[in-house]
Amino acid sequence: IIQLQHGAHRLGRRNDADMARWRAYGLGQFIHWGLYSIPAGEWNGKMYNGAAEWIRTWKEVSPQAYDSLIYRFNPTKFNPDSWAAVAKQMGVKYVTITTKHHDGFCLWPSKFTDFTVANSPYKKDIIGPLVKAYDKQGIDVILYFSVMDWHNPDWRYDIKTRDDSIAFNRFKQFTRNQLLELLTQYPSAKGLWFDGTWDKSWVKQAAFADSLETEMRKLHPGLIIGSRFRADEYGKRHFDSNGNLMGDYEQGWERKIPEKITDVHGNDWDCVMTIPENQWGYAKTWQGHIKTADELLEMLAKCVSLDGNFVLNFGPKPDGTLRAEELSLAKAIGDWMTVNKEAIYNGEYAGFIKQDWGYFIKSTASNKIYMLVFNIPVSGVLRVATPSHMAIRKAYGLDNAASNYTSEEIGSSTYFIHPNQQITPKKPFVIVLETGEEAKGQTGGYEKAKT
Ligand SMILES: Cc1ccc([C@@H]2N[C@@H](C)[C@@H](O)[C@H]2O)cc1
């Protein structure tokens, strides 16, 4: 064990009500919006191959020309209630919204810089109305904040000279001021989602970041902060030098999903996912594969089955509207969630052996086991191996109880679930298992082989 001042301050999961609420979300929405939505991956008629929100770093783009986009930010069609309504229909329980991305442009009228909406043609606060609109829909809000700030002249990638450290100390105060400002202006936010914390300059600030995290938690009891905010005094991030998770949940699953339960080490975690291969901000043309609703539903099921939340990203257009592809995916996901949401909300790892046909989710609310079926075997029957001594009492379809199933015990703690009619679904579907203790002595008389 290494003595640490600035490593993990808690072992294992948080067990308070605020974190239990976060753990139960299942499905979230990410929103990346800002100046980068205006060029949308195109500059002087040329397409930028990287992520649209990183276009300022492209050699073709002068930072000054990019920063002048502030004078073009005027989302006349921005209507936060319409975004919140789309999210509500989609069935998300929380939204993570960019307050300031790496480019330093603030979507709220921060007092600590001029580079905000207040000095754009739009003039008005964006974050406040968004928080209000989502709160009204009963959708919790998490504020995304990038520590790395390309616009701020005091930002440094590393600290090499005395001047660097004088400038970066100013930057640290600026960062603290903005974070306390956000928590004060938007007190209904449930957490902060940090990004832009990998450069050496910030990684060297273990003590400062640790005390800032403590200060924010005191200012906002119950605040939820992930593992990406700070490093320990040896520069270790996400997991400290003793391998313990820092922050309240693991924030390493960006555009990737854990394969098995041992990959998540008993921690809470979220997976943040783009619809195209790698675009967070609005990009005029999406290159490569665009995920379908069924693919996204399977990612959602897989995340919840492994104790995580699935957060799907939307990149609104510069005029404040959402693009058609995102609206239609939100609708398709929402239509599925309308029928199957009880298998997602309050979902956790069920402890069953993974089967090829899909995912098991246990509900902390109903104590039922849900089978989320994505792949029907050619045999037409669905195998279930229960944790030992657990018997299946009943199996029925969540979409309509009429679509019932018969469970056949084929071995100790092993069952076949037989659909009572040919399953020909066009969509993923859910079977509910009601289970119980195996009757004492009921071993099913299955002789184990001697080998
Ligand atoms: C290498 C890299 C750095 C930052 C990112 C940012 N994190 C995502 C959540 C987006 O904000 C993306 O711009 C992505 C890739």
The ligand as an ORCA input file, in Angstrom:
! r2SCAN-3c Opt
* xyz 0 1
  C      -8.523     12.403    -27.736
  C      -9.842     12.987    -27.270
  C      -9.854     14.069    -26.400
  C     -11.070     14.632    -26.002
  C     -12.260     14.116    -26.446
  C     -13.532     14.742    -25.970
  N     -14.219     13.863    -24.995
  C     -15.563     13.649    -25.479
  C     -16.561     13.470    -24.371
  C     -15.830     14.874    -26.340
  O     -16.046     16.043    -25.561
  C     -14.507     14.955    -27.088
  O     -14.311     16.186    -27.724
  C     -12.271     13.029    -27.287
  C     -11.050     12.468    -27.708
*
